[in-house]
């Protein structure tokens, strides 16, 4: 197992922060968190066509989710530990979704000498960032998710590896639009 890097620490901090924020907002945090998870795939599809359209759509979607959370959940129902727990679940779901989206969205680098060879994460990142990206276990998971169709499947005897393989395949289907390794 690879040792964690500062990149992993920041990604985990993001998940912890969204979990705490969701818990503090209680049922509104649950609504916004789960709604954000559900909006991710449509936003990725829209974003593949134009980044500014996706940004505007995300902002409008976020405002709509916040308003829905405030209107659907009466003020009296927002209190208590159940609301906090559900808010934490919504925040954690959103944080994990954002983390997986980030680790699968780094640029793909092509080898100038062999156009069929790709590197993920890119080796051309500035300074020590390239080294830290390559050492990061979470970025390694992102690589496995992003490039899932290109990687060899585990043998049937490797039960645990098959379960992981299926999870990565599901995350790939949800997080990756098209075949970015074929884009030039």
N, C-alpha and C positions, 0 to 999 in steps of 0.2 A: 504494500500500500504506500502511496506517495504521501509525503508530509504536506500539511496544509500550508498555503501561502497567504500573503496579505490579501490577495484577490479573494480567496475563499473566506477569509475573515469578514471582508466587506459584504460579500454575498450573503453570508449567514446573518450578519448584522441587519441587512435589509429585510430578511425574513422575520427576524425577531422584532424589528421595529414595526413592520406591518401587522404582526400578530398583536403586539401591545396596543397599537393604535386601534385595531379592530375591537379588541377587548374593551378599551376605554369608551368606544362609541356604541358598545353593546349591540343591540339588534340592528341598528343602522349600519354598524361595521360589518355585520353578517351579510346584510343586503348588498352593500357596496362591494364587499369582497367576492361573494359568489357571483354577483352581476359582472364584476370585472373579469372573472375567470371565464364566464360565458361569452363575454364580448371579445375576448382575445382572438379567437380564430377569425371572426369576420373582420376585425381590424387588421390582422395579418394579410388577409386577402386584399382588402382595400389598400393597404400599405404597399403591396407589391405593384400596384398600379401607379401610385403617386403618394409620396411621403406627406405632403401638406394636406391632402384630403384625409389621410389617416389621422394626422394630428388634430385637425378640426373635428373629425368624427369622434375621436377619443375624448376630447374635451366636452363635446356635447353629450356623449354617452355618460361620462363621469358626473356631469351636472344632473342629468336625468336620473341616474342611479341614486344620487344624494337626495334629490327631491322625492323619489319613490320611497326611499328609506325613511325619510322624515314623515311622509304622509301616510304610508301604510302601517307604520308601527306607532300606536298611540303612546303618548308620553309615559303613562303609567306602566305599560308593558316593557319599557326600555330599562327598567331597574332590575336589580337582583343579580344573583350569581349565574343563573341560567342564561340571561342576556349577555353577561360578560363572557361566559364560556362560548356561546354561539358566535359572539363578535370576534373572539380570539380564533375560532375555527375559520371564519370568513377571512380574517386578516392573514392567517397562516396560508390559506389556500391562495390568496392573491399574492402573497410574498413568494411562495414556492413557484407560482406561475411566472412571476416576473423574473425570478432567478433562472428558471429553465429557459425562458425567452432570451435572456441576456447571454447565457453560455452557448446558445445555438445560433446566435446572430453575429458572431465575429466574422470579419471578411475571410474569404477563402483565397489563399495565395497559390498561384500557378508557378511551376518550375519553368523558367524561360527556355531551358534546353530541351524540356520534354513537356509539351502542353497537356499531356494526359495525366501528369503527376501533379497532385494538389497537396497543400499543407494546411492543416487546421489544428490549432490556431495559426495565424500567419507568422512566419519567422522574421518578417520585416518590421515588426512593431518597434517603436523607439526604445532606446536604452535597455534596461534590464526587464522591461515589460514582456518582451518575447520569451525570455527565460522563465519568468514567473508564470506566464500563461501556459507554457508547456509543462511546468511542474504542478500545476493546479489540478487536484483530483476532480473538482466540480467542472472545470473546463474539459477535462478528459471525458466526463459523463456527457457533456454537451456535444463533444465530437462524436461519441457513440450514437447519440440520438440523431444528430444532423446527418451523419453518413451511414445510418442504419442499413439502407438498401445495398450499400456497397460492401458491407462487412460480411465475413463468412458466418453462417449460422452455426450454433453449437450442435454437437452430436446429441442424439436422443438420450444417451446415457447421462448427460450433464443436466440433471433436472433443475437445479438452481439456476444454472446459466440459461436454460430455456425460459424460465420465468422472467428473468431479467431481460432477455431478448424480446419477449412479448411486451413487456412494459416499455422498453425503448422504442419498439415498433409503434405502439399506441401514441407515445409522446411525439414521435417523428410525424405521424399522420396529423396530429393536432397542431404542432408547432412549426412545421416546415411547409412552405408553399412552393410547389414545383420541385425542380431538381437544380438547386443552386450550383452544384458542382459542374453542370453542363453550360451554365451561363458564361459568356465570354465578355 
